[in-house]
Amino acid sequence: MGIRKQFLKSRPVCKVTFNLPEKEGDGAPVAHVVGEFNGWSTSATPMKRLKNGAFSATVELEKGRSYQFRYLLGQSHWENDPEADDYLPSPFGDSQNSVIRL
């Protein structure tokens, strides 16, 4: 599954679909994409649970930029995307943030 990028010719945005496989979702009841593009809001970008147990969410992001993000599973478990373009140290603790480049 992974991250899918669909660059639009008519607008300066890219439709990014974040996919979190069931095994990465670790049986969480809910999941959210949390990142720079939504002000690190833990509720702004909920992911939809798919029939196969995976989670998915699509957002439109400005082209020519990089964004840091993570997945929030349930209320307290954080995961990175295994197919991110890069990883950068998080300012919180010893964790890293996933990075997507558009």
DRENNUMI-731852 format. One line per 2 residues: number of its first residue (from 1); their letters; for each residue x, y, z of N, C-alpha, C. Coordinates in steps of 0.02 Angstrom, whole numbers, plus 50000, padded with zeros to 5 digits. Layout:
BEGIN
NUM	A	X,Y,Z,X,Y,Z,X,Y,Z  ...
***
This chain:
BEGIN
1	MG	50042,49940,50000,50000,50000,50000,50044,50062,50000  50069,50084,50058,50114,50140,50061,50081,50208,50049
3	IR	50121,50256,50033,50098,50324,50019,50090,50331,49943  50033,50357,49923,50021,50369,49851,50017,50444,49839
5	KQ	50055,50469,49790,50056,50540,49772,50025,50548,49703  49975,50591,49699,49943,50605,49634,49948,50680,49622
7	FL	49995,50700,49578,50006,50771,49563,49952,50794,49514  49920,50850,49531,49867,50877,49489,49896,50928,49440
9	KS	49875,50924,49378,49899,50970,49327,49862,51037,49331  49800,51036,49354,49759,51096,49354,49770,51141,49414
11	RP	49801,51115,49467,49813,51154,49528,49881,51137,49557  49911,51183,49595,49978,51170,49623,49975,51128,49687
13	VC	49938,51074,49685,49933,51030,49744,49944,50957,49723  49956,50917,49772,49963,50845,49762,49915,50811,49809
15	KV	49876,50764,49783,49832,50723,49825,49875,50667,49853  49882,50667,49918,49923,50616,49951,49877,50569,49989
17	TF	49883,50505,49974,49845,50455,50011,49892,50418,50057  49879,50425,50121,49918,50391,50172,49884,50324,50187
19	NL	49920,50270,50180,49894,50203,50192,49934,50170,50247  49899,50146,50297,49931,50112,50352,49905,50040,50353
21	PE	49947,49991,50335,49924,49921,50333,49900,49897,50401  49859,49845,50400,49831,49818,50462,49885,49800,50512
23	KE	49939,49768,50490,49992,49748,50536,50025,49808,50569  50030,49864,50533,50058,49925,50562,50008,49959,50609
25	GD	49944,49951,50592,49891,49981,50633,49883,49947,50700  49911,49887,50707,49916,49853,50771,49848,49846,50806
27	GA	49794,49837,50768,49729,49826,50797,49698,49887,50831  49723,49947,50816,49697,50008,50847,49624,50020,50825
29	PV	49583,50047,50870,49513,50060,50852,49507,50120,50804  49552,50168,50809,49552,50228,50766,49624,50248,50751
31	AH	49632,50286,50697,49698,50311,50678,49690,50381,50647  49741,50423,50656,49742,50490,50628,49811,50503,50597
33	VV	49812,50543,50543,49875,50568,50517,49885,50636,50550  49942,50644,50582,49957,50705,50620,50022,50733,50593
35	GE	50021,50797,50572,50083,50825,50544,50081,50900,50536  50133,50924,50503,50140,50996,50492,50082,51023,50451
37	FN	50055,50984,50406,50001,51007,50362,49935,51018,50397  49927,50992,50459,49865,51005,50496,49879,51033,50566
39	GW	49938,51066,50572,49955,51098,50636,49967,51048,50692  49986,50987,50674,49998,50933,50722,49935,50918,50764
41	ST	49877,50928,50733,49814,50913,50767,49804,50838,50771  49787,50814,50830,49775,50742,50840,49705,50721,50820
43	SA	49664,50768,50795,49596,50751,50776,49576,50776,50707  49616,50818,50675,49597,50851,50613,49593,50804,50552
45	TP	49634,50751,50551,49637,50708,50493,49628,50635,50512  49565,50616,50525,49552,50546,50542,49562,50501,50481
47	MK	49583,50440,50494,49592,50391,50441,49532,50344,50440  49513,50322,50381,49457,50277,50373,49482,50205,50378
49	RL	49447,50165,50418,49465,50094,50423,49436,50058,50362  49478,50022,50327,49458,49984,50268,49435,49914,50289
51	KN	49402,49880,50243,49376,49813,50258,49431,49764,50278  49491,49774,50251,49546,49728,50266,49582,49745,50331
53	GA	49556,49795,50369,49586,49814,50433,49638,49869,50429  49657,49889,50368,49704,49943,50359,49669,50010,50369
55	FS	49708,50064,50372,49681,50132,50377,49704,50172,50317  49663,50222,50296,49680,50264,50239,49651,50334,50248
57	AT	49689,50384,50225,49665,50453,50224,49698,50490,50166  49660,50533,50133,49686,50572,50077,49681,50646,50093
59	VE	49736,50681,50081,49739,50754,50093,49771,50787,50032  49754,50850,50021,49785,50889,49967,49839,50933,49999
61	LE	49900,50926,49973,49957,50963,50000,49990,51003,49945  50018,51060,49964,50052,51104,49917,50114,51070,49889
63	KG	50123,51074,49822,50181,51046,49789,50244,51086,49805  50302,51055,49798,50365,51089,49808,50386,51096,49881
65	RS	50354,51060,49925,50368,51064,49997,50380,50995,50026  50408,50995,50086,50414,50933,50126,50372,50942,50188
67	YQ	50344,50887,50212,50302,50890,50272,50323,50833,50319  50328,50848,50384,50339,50798,50434,50271,50774,50459
69	FR	50267,50709,50475,50204,50681,50500,50216,50617,50537  50165,50594,50572,50165,50529,50606,50093,50504,50607
71	YL	50084,50441,50623,50017,50413,50633,50004,50406,50707  49945,50426,50729,49924,50417,50798,49872,50361,50799
73	LG	49888,50307,50832,49843,50249,50837,49810,50250,50906  49744,50249,50906,49708,50256,50969,49721,50325,50996
75	QS	49735,50330,51060,49746,50395,51091,49820,50408,51109  49863,50356,51105,49930,50368,51131,49987,50332,51094
77	HW	49973,50290,51046,50026,50252,51013,50044,50286,50947  50108,50304,50939,50132,50338,50879,50171,50290,50835
79	EN	50162,50297,50769,50198,50256,50720,50223,50300,50664  50279,50281,50635,50304,50313,50575,50282,50272,50515
81	DP	50286,50303,50456,50269,50268,50395,50331,50232,50369  50327,50166,50359,50386,50129,50335,50407,50148,50264
83	EA	50363,50182,50227,50380,50202,50159,50388,50278,50151  50403,50312,50207,50414,50385,50204,50475,50401,50162
85	DD	50478,50462,50136,50535,50483,50095,50597,50493,50138  50588,50508,50202,50644,50520,50247,50618,50520,50318
87	YL	50664,50526,50366,50646,50532,50437,50690,50586,50467  50660,50626,50512,50696,50679,50547,50684,50672,50621
89	PS	50733,50692,50663,50723,50688,50735,50664,50732,50757  50624,50705,50802,50568,50742,50831,50594,50784,50889
91	PF	50565,50843,50900,50586,50883,50958,50561,50854,51024  50522,50800,51021,50495,50769,51081,50528,50701,51093
93	GD	50568,50696,51143,50599,50632,51161,50650,50609,51110  50655,50542,51105,50705,50513,51061,50674,50483,50997
95	SQ	50616,50508,50978,50580,50481,50920,50598,50520,50857  50574,50494,50800,50583,50527,50736,50515,50538,50704
97	NS	50512,50587,50659,50452,50599,50619,50464,50574,50549  50411,50549,50517,50414,50531,50447,50413,50595,50406
99	VI	50442,50594,50345,50443,50652,50301,50417,50631,50233  50374,50673,50204,50352,50663,50135,50374,50724,50095
101	RL	50403,50712,50036,50427,50766,49993,50383,50769,49931  50359,50829,49917,50318,50839,49858,50354,50886,49811
***
